[in-house]
Amino acid sequence: MRLTTMTDYAMRLLMYVAQHPDRLCNIAEIAKVYGISEAHLMKITHQLGLRGWLETVRGKGGGMRLAAAPADINLGAVVRSIEPDFYLVDCLTRETACKLAGNCKLTGIMSGALQSLMQYLDAYTLADLLPPDAVEDKSYVPIAPPTGPYRRKSDVASSTPSQLGPL
């Protein structure tokens, strides 16, 4: 199995933002650090914001920050929310008409392997990916969002992550 590039970049983005809780981070700086296109990161930031992993602030001086403490961001949940599918083999899709249906145990074995992977990821949080000095302060308090007449409620994505259950 191979996770998509989008999931890889989403994890990198979350790790970078988690290491800078005292300020808003922006797409340009993250793109430069990782050598990723800004357009690609913009799509990923949008998805992470929609799913409630990031809060985004538009406008001059805007950027992004974590929507929760790193210890509260479960890796399995992030992967489930970003990956488009988990079809390790074609027969796991509902649309595939397999000629071996009823005589093959591959589907069950692959489903079990995937379930084990996701259970393993579920045991870790974003805090587990960070350097030790980045998580020493257990009282995570993100910076307050800017205030003023230029800021609308719609400027901040504040939805919460959906409860993503097992596959």
VMD Tcl script that draws the C-alpha trace (Angstrom):
set ca {
  {0.00 0.00 0.00}
  {1.13 3.49 -0.70}
  {-0.49 6.62 0.69}
  {-1.12 9.44 -1.75}
  {1.19 12.41 -2.04}
  {-1.67 14.53 -0.71}
  {-1.64 12.59 2.57}
  {2.16 12.82 2.79}
  {2.05 16.58 2.28}
  {-0.89 16.97 4.67}
  {1.15 15.30 7.42}
  {4.17 17.49 6.68}
  {2.01 20.61 6.74}
  {0.43 19.64 10.08}
  {3.87 18.89 11.57}
  {5.23 22.25 10.45}
  {2.27 24.22 11.78}
  {2.38 22.27 15.07}
  {5.98 23.36 15.58}
  {4.94 27.04 15.33}
  {1.97 27.40 17.71}
  {2.92 30.97 18.60}
  {2.13 32.39 15.15}
  {0.18 31.91 11.96}
  {2.02 29.97 9.26}
  {1.48 30.60 5.57}
  {1.51 28.47 2.46}
  {4.52 30.24 0.91}
  {6.83 29.49 3.83}
  {5.75 25.84 4.06}
  {6.13 25.39 0.29}
  {9.65 26.80 0.49}
  {10.68 24.60 3.43}
  {9.47 21.36 1.82}
  {9.93 22.25 -1.85}
  {6.24 21.72 -2.61}
  {4.20 23.80 -5.04}
  {2.08 26.50 -3.40}
  {-0.91 25.53 -5.55}
  {-0.77 21.95 -4.27}
  {-0.41 23.11 -0.66}
  {-3.35 25.46 -1.11}
  {-5.59 22.49 -1.99}
  {-4.30 20.52 0.98}
  {-4.74 23.46 3.35}
  {-8.30 23.87 2.13}
  {-9.06 20.17 2.75}
  {-7.48 20.22 6.22}
  {-9.48 23.34 7.05}
  {-12.75 21.82 5.84}
  {-12.13 18.73 7.92}
  {-11.36 20.77 11.03}
  {-7.66 19.99 11.43}
  {-6.60 23.57 10.66}
  {-8.04 27.00 11.27}
  {-7.36 29.38 8.43}
  {-7.39 33.15 8.54}
  {-7.70 35.07 5.28}
  {-6.30 38.41 4.32}
  {-3.14 40.34 5.00}
  {-1.35 38.80 7.93}
  {-3.49 35.68 7.60}
  {-2.36 32.10 7.59}
  {-3.11 28.88 9.38}
  {-2.80 27.27 12.78}
  {-3.85 23.96 14.28}
  {-7.48 23.74 15.28}
  {-6.58 21.50 18.24}
  {-3.59 20.52 20.32}
  {-1.18 18.14 18.55}
  {-1.99 15.46 21.14}
  {-5.66 15.69 20.10}
  {-5.04 15.15 16.38}
  {-5.15 11.41 15.68}
  {-3.03 10.23 12.74}
  {-5.48 7.52 11.69}
  {-8.32 10.04 11.56}
  {-6.23 12.45 9.47}
  {-5.30 9.70 6.99}
  {-8.93 8.56 6.71}
  {-10.05 12.13 6.06}
  {-7.50 12.78 3.29}
  {-7.12 9.47 1.43}
  {-9.63 9.10 -1.42}
  {-9.92 5.30 -1.04}
  {-8.28 2.34 0.62}
  {-8.51 -0.23 -2.15}
  {-5.36 -2.29 -1.72}
  {-6.54 -4.62 -4.46}
  {-9.19 -4.15 -7.15}
  {-11.53 -6.68 -5.59}
  {-12.07 -4.38 -2.60}
  {-14.05 -1.97 -4.79}
  {-17.76 -2.62 -5.05}
  {-17.78 -2.08 -8.80}
  {-15.35 -4.89 -9.60}
  {-16.82 -8.15 -10.81}
  {-14.18 -10.69 -9.81}
  {-14.11 -14.07 -11.54}
  {-12.78 -15.63 -8.34}
  {-15.67 -14.41 -6.15}
  {-16.57 -17.06 -3.62}
  {-13.33 -19.01 -4.15}
  {-10.73 -16.45 -3.05}
  {-9.77 -15.26 0.39}
  {-7.59 -12.37 -0.79}
  {-10.23 -9.75 -0.04}
  {-10.50 -10.79 3.61}
  {-6.75 -10.93 4.09}
  {-6.19 -7.52 2.50}
  {-9.05 -6.00 4.50}
  {-7.47 -7.36 7.69}
  {-4.08 -5.90 6.74}
  {-5.64 -2.50 6.10}
  {-7.54 -2.64 9.37}
  {-4.27 -3.43 11.21}
  {-2.55 -0.47 9.56}
  {-5.34 1.90 10.53}
  {-5.43 0.58 14.11}
  {-1.68 1.18 14.30}
  {-2.07 4.77 13.06}
  {-4.95 5.27 15.50}
  {-2.49 4.67 18.35}
  {-0.53 7.83 17.45}
  {-1.18 11.56 17.40}
  {0.46 14.52 15.72}
  {2.39 15.09 18.97}
  {4.16 11.76 18.40}
  {5.61 13.10 15.13}
  {7.10 16.23 16.64}
  {10.59 16.72 18.08}
  {10.63 16.36 21.88}
  {11.22 20.08 22.48}
  {8.15 20.94 20.38}
  {5.77 19.09 22.73}
  {7.30 19.89 26.13}
  {4.61 22.47 26.87}
  {1.50 20.36 27.42}
  {-0.71 23.44 27.84}
  {-1.20 24.12 24.12}
  {-2.97 27.41 23.58}
  {-3.03 28.60 19.98}
  {-2.71 32.32 19.38}
  {-5.90 34.31 19.36}
  {-7.33 35.12 15.93}
  {-7.12 38.71 14.76}
  {-10.09 40.90 15.52}
  {-11.53 43.92 13.83}
  {-14.07 44.98 11.26}
  {-12.09 43.40 8.39}
  {-12.59 39.88 9.72}
  {-15.76 37.91 9.06}
  {-16.75 34.62 10.67}
  {-16.47 33.02 7.23}
  {-12.77 33.94 7.20}
  {-11.99 31.16 9.65}
  {-12.67 27.51 8.88}
  {-13.78 26.15 12.21}
  {-15.56 22.90 11.49}
  {-14.66 19.96 13.68}
  {-13.20 16.71 12.37}
  {-15.87 14.18 11.59}
  {-15.91 11.09 13.73}
  {-14.23 8.68 11.39}
  {-14.77 5.13 12.42}
  {-13.02 1.96 11.34}
  {-12.99 1.08 7.69}
}
mol new
graphics top color blue
foreach p $ca { graphics top sphere $p radius 0.5 }
foreach p [lrange $ca 0 end-1] q [lrange $ca 1 end] { graphics top cylinder $p $q radius 0.2 }
display resetview
